[in-house]
Amino acid sequence: MIGNTKLLVIIPDRISSILKKGEYPERYYNPENLFDEVHILMTNKDKPDLSALQKTVGDAKLYLYNLPFTYKDFFFSLGMQPWALKQWTQPGLDLARKIIPQLVRCHGDGLNAFLAYRIKNELGIPYVVSIHTAREDHLPGKTKKISNSLVHALLLPIRRLSLRGADIVLPVYKSAVPFLKNIGVKRYEVAYNVINPKYLRKKKRYELHDPVSIVYVGRLNEHKNPVMIILALKSINHGHLTIIGDGPLRPELERLSNENRLSKRISFVPALPNDELCELLPEFDIFAIHSNHSEIPKTLLEALLTGLPCIVNQRTGNPVPELQAAPILMVNNSVEGYATGIRNLIDDDSLRSQLGRKAKAHASKHWAPSKTEARYAAIYKEILYKVRKP
């Protein structure tokens, strides 16, 4: 491509929180250093550290802007009605006219994607939207929480317009595809998140530690509750569980550990930068996780890429597509299910090492950071080439 290439990224995220957790991989917003300038527009009032964020755009020059959506904006837009959002989107349109980016990139399909839709309609600039949630509870016949249903109902007209109008929609999991089909999106491709490209390390040895080291990584909430893994530890001799993550359930889980006399066999690590986590993962013997979500957890992708033997629960409802072919030990969603699975991996050296090595090979084929980053760059190039063709 010729000239000074510019990318406008519009996101609802509070970047400061993501930086604090250390979850950003390098070049996250600028795969393969494709763009010379990256302009990030946040639909909130967050003021992140520009220098800390620089690694997410690689060698590009970085610019940050805010376009918060307030309660006042919600009121004057009559609950986010598309035709009533002109006042809120106007500053974003003015900014795009000033920057003149070659591409607009949206992470998430909310108001940020609708702004990209307006920019394309007004200025003819193509845009790409990624979907990070399967929205299975919003499909016909699914049980819905009132709060989730209300938010979805308000955003659905915006989502339909912005997702149908996008040059391509990039669901980061296969489980998001039914939602896109349900609202009539034709142009989409599953494109997985780029996992830490610098600090992931391959597990080299499968001999067990004493005690056996088991790790759980994830938010401690109702959807990712490791209580069954904790209770399974009671029937496992010489095992130690490390729980990395925080959330509203942590006090309850710590109390449960004490009540069951497991406090000396369980370590709670509320936060760990992603770089450190990826370096640490291969040092464990077994990765065990619990999830009710229909997406494959990012932490599980990281564990698979290192070659850890992994245990995951069988969920109710539709199975997670990525887990069906992956070399993972699927267990019954119960205390005994986890206990049996962990004991099997401890007792069978061949099963444990083969599962880990196959996990590494499978994950590298489908989710290797170099491959996923290259695919994002290729998608951007395809759109830019199409726009530039005479």
N, C-alpha and C positions, 0 to 999 in steps of 0.2 A: 504493500500500500504506500501511497505517496503523500507527503505532507505531514502536518502535525495532527496525529490521530487523537481524538478525544472521546472519552466514555463518560456518560452521566449515569450514576448509580442512585436509585431512589429506594430508600429502605425505611421501615418503621422501627427498626431495632435501636435500642439504646447501646451504642457502641461502647461506651464506658464500661458497662456491665460485662460485655463480652471480652474486652481487654483485661478486665480485672480477673476473669476466670482463666485467661491465657488460652483461649480456644481458637484463635485465628491462625490458620496456616499461612505460610508465605504466598504472596501473589494471589490471595483469595479473590480479590476484586479485579485483578489484571493478569489472567492466565498467560503464561509464556511472554510476559512483558509486551503484550500486543499493542497497548496504547501508550502514547507519550504523556497524556494528561488523564487523570481520573478525578472527576468531580462527584463528590458524594453529598446527596441531599437527604437529610433526615426529616421525617414527619413528626418531629418532637423537638424539645428544647435542649437536648443533650449537648454537652461541650466536651467531647473526648480529647485526649492528648494527641495532637497531630503527629508528633515524633514517634509515639508508640504505635500509631496506626500505619506508619509509612511502609512497614514490611508487607502489608496486605495489597499494596499497589506496585510492589517491586521497584523498578527504576523510574516509574512515572512520577510526574509532579502531582502532588495531592492538594485538593481543595475541598473544604467542608462548608456546608450551608445548613440552615434550619428553616423548615416550613411547618411549624407545629399545627396540629389539628386540635382545636380547643373545644370546650363545651359550648362556647359561643358559636363556633363554626358548625357544631352538630345541630344547634338550635336553628340557625339561619338556613341550614341546608335541609331542614325538615327531616332530620334523621338520616342524612347522607343520601338523599335522592339525587341521582345523577344530574338531572337538569338544574338542580339548585346548588350545585357545587362550583359554579363558575367563579364566584368571588374568592373561594379558597384556592382554586387551581391557577388563578391569574398570575400571582407572583412566580409560580413554578414555570409557567409558560414564558414569562419575561426573562427568567434566568436561562432557560433553554435557548431563547433567541439570542441572548448575549454570548453564550458558550458556543452554540452550534456544534453539538457533539455528532459524531457519526453514528452512534448507537446509544440507546437508553436501556439500562439493565435494572430489573426490579427483582428483589428477593422478597417473595410473598405477594399475595394477590388481593391486597386491600386497597386503601386509598392511594398508596404509592403507584400501584398498577393503573389505577384510573387516571392519575396525572400523566403517566406515560401514554395512555390512550388518547388523552387530549392533546399532548405534544405531537403525536403522530398525525392526528387529524388536522391540526393547525399548521405544522411545520414539515410534515412528511418524513420525520425521522423514525426509523424502525426501532422496535423495542422487543425485548426478551423478558419473559417472566418465569421465575422458578417457583414451584409449589413444594412446600416442606411439610405439609400435613395431608394425610389421606382423606380426611373429612368423611370417613366411613359412617359416622353417626348422622350425617346429613343425607345419606342415600335413602331411597324409599324402603320402608319396612324396618328401619333401624331405630333402636331406642334412642331418644334424644333428651339431653338435659335442657331445661327451660332456658337457662342463660345462653348456652351454646346455640340453641335454636333461634333465639331472638337476634343474636349478633349475626348469625348466618342469614336470617331473613332480611335484615337491614342491608347487609353487604351483597346479597345475591344479585341484585340488578347491576351493581358495579362490577362484580366478578364476571358475570356473563359478558358484559361489554368489553372489559379489559382483556379477558382471556381469549375470547373469540377474535378480538382485533389484533392480538399479538402476532408478530412474525413467527414466533415459535414459543410454545410453553414447555418448560423443562421440569417435569415432576422428578424429584430426587429419589423416589421409590416407586415401584410398580403398583403398589396399593393405592396410589393417588390417581391412576389412570381411569378407573370407573367413574369417579366424580367428573373428570374432564369430559368423558364421553356423555355423561348424563346431562351436561349443560351445553352440548353441541360443539365442543372444541375439536377441530380437525387436525391442526398442526401442532404435534407434540412429540417429544422424545424423552425417554427416561435417561437422566444424566445424574449420576450419583455425586454426592458431596466429595470434594477433594479432602482426603484425609492427610494428616500431618506428613509432608513429604521429606522432612529433614531428620526427624527424631525417632521415627519408627525403626525398631531393630528386630532382627530375626532371632527367634528362640533357637538355641543350638543344642541344648541338652534337655532330656526328658526324665532324668533320674529325679526321684522325689526328694524334697526337703524333709527334715524332721524337726518340727511337725510339718505335715503337708500344708502347703500355702495355697489358699483359695482366695480369689479376689472377686469382688462385686464392684462395678463402676456404674453410677447413674444417680439421677435425682431420687430423693427419698420421699415419694408421694404415693397417692393411692394407685396410680397406674404402674409404678415401678417399685413396688413394696418388696423388700428382700426378707420379709418375716419368715417365709417358709425355708429359706436358705439358712437363716439363723437357727431355727428350731431343728433343722436337719443335722446341724453340727452336734447336737446332743448324742446322736447315735453313731458318730464317726470318731474313732479313737485317733489321737495324735494329729488333729487338724486345727489349723488357725485360719480364721476368716478376716480379711481386710476389706472394709466397706469404704469406698472412696466416693464421696458425694454428700450433698446436704439437701435439706428440705424439711417440710413441716412434720414429717414422721420421725425425725432423728431422736428427739427426746423420748418418744414412746419406745423406739427400738433399743435405745440405750437402757431404758428401764427394763424392758423384756430380757435383755442380755443379763442384767444383774439378777433378775428374779429367777432365771434358769441357771445361775451360777456359770455363766459363759463369759463373764467380763474379761477374764484373763486370756481367753481364746479368741476374742474379737477386738479388732482395732478399728476405730472410727476416724477417718481422715476427711474432714468436711470439705477441704478444697486442695487441689493440686494442679498447678499449671499444666496444660496439655503437653508441652514439650517434656516435662519431667515424667508425666504419666506414660507417654509412649516409650520413653527410655526404660521405665520401670517394669512395664507389663511382662516382658519375657522372663523376668526373674521369678514369676509365680508358677505354680504347677497346674492350676485349674482356674478357668474363668467361668463363673456362674452368674447368671442374670435372670431377673424376672421382669416381664413386660406384658401389659394388656394391650399395647398399641399394635396397630396393623402395619407399622413401619419397622424395618430392621434398625435397631438402635445404632447410633454412630459409634458408641463405645464398643459394641460387639464387632463392628467392622474393624476397628483398631486392633482388637484382640485377635481376630482371625488373620489379619495381615501380619501379625508377629509370629503366628504359628502356635498360639495357645490352644489346647483342647478346651472346647466350650460346651457349656450346658445351658439350655434354654427351655422354658416351659412351653407346653402345647397350649395355645390360647383358645378360648371359646370364640365362635364366629369364624369368619373366613381366615384361612391360614395365611401367614406372611409369605408372599411369593418367593422372596429371596432366600428364605430358610428351607424351602422344599428341596432344593438341589445342593445346598451347602453341606459340607461334612461337619455336622453339629449333632451332639447328643441331645435329642429332644426327650423330655421327661414329662410324666404326668404332673399336672398343676397342683401338687400337694406336697406336704412335708416328706412323706415317704417316697414320693417320686424323686425329689431332689436327693434325699439320702441314698436311695438305691443307685442313682446316676453317679453321684460322687464316689460311692464305694466301688462301683464297677471300674471307674477310671483309676482309682487308687490300686485296686487289686490286679488289674490287667495292664502290665507294662506295654504290651504290644498294641492294645486298643488305644491307650493314651498317646503313644508316640505316633501311631499311624493317623489318628484323628488330628493331631496337631500339624503334622506335615501336609496332610491333605487339605487342611484348612488354609495353610499358607499358600499352597499351589492354587487352590480355587479362588481365594481372595485376591491374589496377585493377578489372576487372569481377568477378574471382573472389576476390581476396585483399586488397583494399584494407583497411587497418587499421580505418577507420571502419565498414566493412561487417561485418568479422569480430567486432569488439567489440560492435556492435549485435546481431548474431545471438546471441552468448553471453548478453547481457542479456535478449533476448527469450525464450530457452529457460528461463532462470531464472524469469522472470515467468510463463511458461506453467505451470511446475510449481507455483509459489507460488499462482497463481490457482486452479489445480485443487484444491490442498489446502485453500484458504480457502473455496471455494464451499460453500454450505449444502446 
